Every structure is written in C-alpha cells, then in structure tokens.
Amino acid sequence: MIDDIIKENDWIVEGSPRKVFKESFDCCDNVIVLDEYTIIRLVRVFKRWIRQRRGRESYNSRPTWDFLWLNIKWVFEFNRMKKGLLQELSTYGEKVKIFKHSKDAYAFVIKSYLQA
C-alpha cells in the first residue's frame, strides 16, 4: 500500500518509525520528527489513558493498567532509539525537520503547505 500512496502528489505518512515508511523518505518533501520532552509525552500518555478509562476518548486497545504500562515503556523505548533514528535520518539532510513542540510542527505544516 505504501507504494501506491507515495506515487500520489500529496500524501502524509504518520506514525512511529517503521521500516516500511523508510522507502517514502527519498521521495518526500520533508521528514518531520516530533521530539517532545519526555515529561510531556508521559503526561499525555496518562491524560489519554484517564480519558479513555472515563469513556471520554475512544480507544482501540482497552485502557487497562497493563496497557498504561506498555505506553510508559514505549516513551522510554523511544528515548533509547532516538539517537540511532536521528543519525539514520541525517542522511536525508535539509528535508529532516525536528521539533520539540507539537505547536511548532503544526505551524511549519501550515506555513509550508496550506498557505502556498
């Protein structure tokens, strides 16, 4: 499916780094990395879990204590793999944009693509 998507003129591939997405990096305009501070990611994990437990946000996986723990582990796993990821992405040069805040990434997308 990724081959069909990247043949189009306009597309966005989103998600955690996956090997299948790497083939899209050569033909994309920008690779945006959202590297929020660890504490912000942890707070968001907890808030999302609480909203899901209260029925205020839908979910694909039931918001159990085990699920919360898996998400907390994912936050720290990202921290462990981040250096290797950024090193690998450095081969794409100027097209790699790293943002510490989601609002900055959002502003970049708006400025680059929606105000053109």
Disulfide bonds with the S-S distance in Angstrom:
none
